[in-house]
Amino acid sequence: MNKKSWIILIAIVAIVAIYLASYYNSFISKDQAVQSQWAQVENQFQRRFDLIPNLVNAVQGILTQEQQIFGDLAEARTRYAGAQGVSDRVNAANEVERALGRLLVIMENYPQLRSSENIQSLQADLAGTENRIAVERGRFNEKTQDYNNAIKRFPGNLMAGIFGFGEKLYFESASGAEKAPEVKLDQ
């Protein structure tokens, strides 16, 4: 091979290397964006979990017949704390959400709770937190979609396979979460 052929070969190898590095760095950036956004979701979950004990303490004395809901909330929070991985944390967070929804429905049946400024303030804080969680979940799913699109589209799918990047799961609410919880007070 002459000198010109070597230069062309080196240029082609350099272009391919830059191309591969560019894809790899793009995948890393998108993966980090998904992880960062998940941290924001967890941040809002923690805010919710910090509010729950205050709400429980405020209403526990009045809701003497509804003690099971407090146990359900505590158990769901414990499951979340021990959950490993995004999927387990999502499932545990959905359990907390269902139990909290049942508590809020029960609270509506007690007029003395509705008149308490402390409880109203806690409920407003909790409602704001639920809105923040919904926003962060949406952002997480957007980042996840961006990442998944990048690793599924050609030629990104080839590069993702080479570099070992796999599909990420979306945050999905538990089945039935779109319906209000049913509370039976006669049990």
Secondary structure, DSSP 8 states (H G I E B T S, - for coil): --HHHHHHHHHHHHHHHHHHHHHHHHHHHHHHHHHHHHHHHHHHHHHHHHHHHHHHHHHHTT-GGGHHHHHHHHHHHHHHHH--HHHHHHHHHHHHHHHHHHHHHHHTT-HHHHT-HHHHHHHHHHHHHHHHHHHHHHHHHHHHHHHHHHHHSTTHHHHHHHHT----------TTTTS-----TT-
